[in-house]
Structures are given as structure tokens and as C-alpha cells.
Amino acid sequence: MVQQNTDMLDGLQAAVITDAQKKVNKSKYEFDSLKMYFGEDYEVAGIKISEPTIGDILRIGENNFYQSLSPILYNSTSIRVPLWDMGIKNWCVVKDIQVFSFLSSVPNFNKEPAKLLFKDIDIFDFKLYEIKKSSDGESECFLRNDDLNMILYEDDYMQIAEYIRTMLNIHPKVEKAKGKTARKWMVDEDRLNALQKPKNNNNSILLSLISACVNHPGFKYKLQELRNVGICEFMDSVKRLQIYEATNAILHGRYCGFADLSKVPDDQFNFMREI
């Protein structure tokens, strides 16, 4: 079911989301961005989610950390090749909550690193249940922990998943296709890309971001100080530096007169704008 460790991490690095999808997610799941920035805990249906620091991830191992969270960070598009090989030819109908169950039930799955986020409960002790709702095969999915007598409905699970994806700034892409032929083409393309993709011996999501930040003259943290910085605050810093540099380039263009900026929105000249 699950790909090799390096392929899983590469999949996380390649995860993207369109602007339209961002708007949909944000409209349904509103998170307090200020509390996230300050690293406060978040609770959904009695389950508390804590924010790890860069030092926490470094201590437990970056590969281990992201692989442990892959059942939550992945969606059906992320694993459409193994789904296809299992005989599930239409990944578009597979829900994120089902992907969670698929990936967390893989033999030898390492769930320990996820305790950085779920300190009070083992999220992977929740098992998937499905109830048929209609004759057309549609079903209602939920997760249940029999020992604790706790239930996570699909909306609860998606709220947890979207919160963690927002925290880590990782959003899986969503690709759908109507016909079986089109879906087979997409799966074949994934296989071909996997063969052609050069092996990355580093396999680090954070290294290039940290390196870029600590070598930027406007970044206030020294390397060892980053150990105590929450992952959400760090990801915010990455995006803020990008906005600052883009704004600075636009302002230089305006004052030097080398570019026509009449059609550039006013907010693009403000590096303190909302991310």
C-alpha cells in the first residue's frame, strides 16, 4: 500500500494546493491564526493537538516525523498508484478518512513520532467504520476508539487533518478524472515520473528552508535558536520573508522607473499584508 520511505517524503515535498482549493478549505475550517502562531494547543472533539518545535522534529528525526503523519497529510491523489494496484480504479471516490485508515494499518507503521502532536491520545488507535446510507453505494465513514468509547465523524477528522496540514504548510494536491481511461493515463504518468525522478539523498523538507532563512540578513534567529521555534511560527517566517523580498523588488521597480506597475494591486506594496 505505502511507497518506500524516500518516495513518501518526496510526495510530501511535491504537495501543493490551488488557490481555489485553499478558499474552500478556509471557508469550512476557520483556525485562529494568532493562536497557531503562538503555538497554543487546539482541540477537536476532545482530542488535543500540540505544535512541535523545530528542535522536537530534529530530535525525533525529520523523516520519521513526516512519515508518521503521512496518513493525515496524504489524500487519495497522493496514493492513487497503490490504490489502482489494489483494484480501486477510481481514487476520486476515496475519502481522506479512508486514506488515513489505509496508511495507518500498514504493517510496521511507526506511529511514535506523531505523539509530538497527539500527546494525550493515540490517534492511530481509531478504526474506520462505514455505514451504507443509500442504494447507490454512498456510505458514511467515521473513526471509533472502542477502548475510549470515542467517535470521530468525518467532519471532525477533516478538521484535524486541515489543522495539521495548515500548521505544517503541506496541502496535498487534488486531481480528479471522470473516465477510466483518463485515470489510467494519470496513474501511468505517475509511474513514469517516479522512474525518471532522480534520487535525492538528502530527503529533507526543512533543510533548504532553514538554510535560506538563517542566511537571509533579515532573519532574526540564529541556527541553534531555531530549536525552540514552533513549526508554525517558522513556516510563517518563511512565507513572510518571501513576501518581503517580493514587495522590495516591486518598490525598487517603482522608484527606478524600470517597470509599469500601474496594474499591480496596492496591497502588493505592503510587506505586512496578510499571508
C-alpha angles and dihedrals in degrees: 000000000000124000125235117289095257092049091051092052091046088053090055092049091052094048113123138160132207123242090247091054091049091055092051093050094045093049092054101037114039114188127188099249093192092056090047090052091053091048098243119164120261125211130206122178092338095313116119120212119200127197117238124218126231087255092055091054091045091051096049095038127262094239092049092047097053094039090052090054095043093102087062098036095048129076133189093278089057092058102029093124095058090040089054091049089052090057097260098129096176110056089172091080094050111102126221090244089058091049087054090055093045096051099039091053094057111122114263092013108169108226099164098093090057088069087081086075102026103045099158102041142028103242090193092062087075112100127206121250126183129199119194109234104179144014092255091071098258112147139189114234129202139162121235134190104204095192093054095032089231127146128200112197119208094261090051090051093047090050089054092046095048091047092054092044090051092047093052094036091235119132119172116230118246117220123173134181128187103209129057091232092056091047091051090051090053092049091048089050090053090052092049093048090050091054094046096043111104116238113256111213091191100055092180123145095185104040098078091044093049093044092050093048100046090048093050113098092222097054110104102200124085117219098262092043089063090072089078096045118105116241092239093052090048094050089049089053091052092053093042092054090051090051091047093052093045091049092047091052091051092049091050089051091051096049095041092049093226096125139042104240098167092113096046110109115249094240090063088071091059115080090189092064121125114281 
